Structures are given as C-alpha cells and as structure tokens.
Amino acid sequence: MSNLIVIAGPQAVGKMTVAEKLKEKTGYSLMINHDSIEVSKKIFNSNDIAWRELNGIIRENVFKTAIKNDVNMIFTFVIAFDMQEDIDYLNKLKDMFEASGGKFYFVELEADLKTRLERNLTPHRLEEKKSKRDIEWSRKELLETMEKYRLNSNEGEKIFKNQIKINNTNIEPEVVADMIIDNLKLKQNN
C-alpha cells in the first residue's frame, strides 16, 4: 500500500522546500508539480493543449507506478479552492491511493504576500523551476493568480479527513516538516 501526501498552497509559499525536508525525514519519494510541467513544456512549449495533456499523463503514470510498487509519495500542487476541477482532481488521487489500502494526506501551506514575493526569487526555486526564471513574468503570474483564484482555504474549511493547514510565513522548512510528521503521525527515517 502507498500513501500520498499532497502539499498545497499558492506559488512561492514554500511547498517544494518543505516537501524536500519531509522527504529527507520520511524517505517518501517526491514529485514537485514542476517536475512534470518542465518536461512537458520542454517538449510542447508552443502548444498549450499538448503540454497540459502530457503533464497530466506523466503525473497519472507516476501515481499508478507508485501504487503498483508500494512507494509512498509526496506531491506539491497549487490548488484553486474555488475550482471544482481542482477539488475533483485531488479526490481522484485520494480514491486511487485509498483503493490500494494507502492513506491520503492533505497539507496546506499559507504565507503572507511579502514573504511569497521574496521566496519567488530564491536561487533554489529558480534552479529547480526553469519556467520561473523569467522573474517579471513569474511575479506577474503570482499576483494575477492570487487575484483570480482562492489559493488558500477559508478558516475552518475542511475538504479531506486528513487535512492540516500551516502558516509558514516565519517557520523554517525543517520545522514545518516536523510539524507535518507530528500532526499526521508519520514514521521517520532512523
């Protein structure tokens, strides 16, 4: 059986960095949302429909492979809480992993805008996410997406059984990973 931890939140909230720390501590495999995005855009950059389709195929096959081989996964994802399509997608993942006997965990991160704009420029983020290296475009996309969609849940809003929300504005990623482990009662590597 395979477990899936989805770490969600708006752009530059710290999903990837927290996920990397959580991977170190738990031994779970990690797919950040940009792993499939960057490959898809590299192949089909000029065709929006084609790269999005390939992105979906890559993700689905990674999850199926994890389930087939009993691999625990961490996946980072930007969710629009006001888009049923995003909720449905996460429910599909939940159903896939639970059908195999695994567990589905949903971790939501939030941070203030000033912090997110600063994190949007970190060298590690730019190294790992090629499409974010156009700083002007990345900043604009971050701000526009925030205005267009609701990227954090409302106070008390709960979609999943195993769901936690952490404001990581002033908390180091390693501490956030420890909070996730404690809250979800995950096993750590020795």
Secondary structure, DSSP 8 states (H G I E B T S, - for coil): ---EEEEE-STTSSHHHHHHHHHHHH--EEE-HHHHHHHHHHHHTT-HHHHHHHHHHHHHHHHHHHHHTT--EEEEE---TT-HHHHHHHHHHHHHHHHTT--EEEEEEE--HHHHHHHTT-HHHHHH-GGG-SHHHHHHHHHHHHHHS--S--TT---SSSEEEEE-TTS-HHHHHHHHHHHHT-----
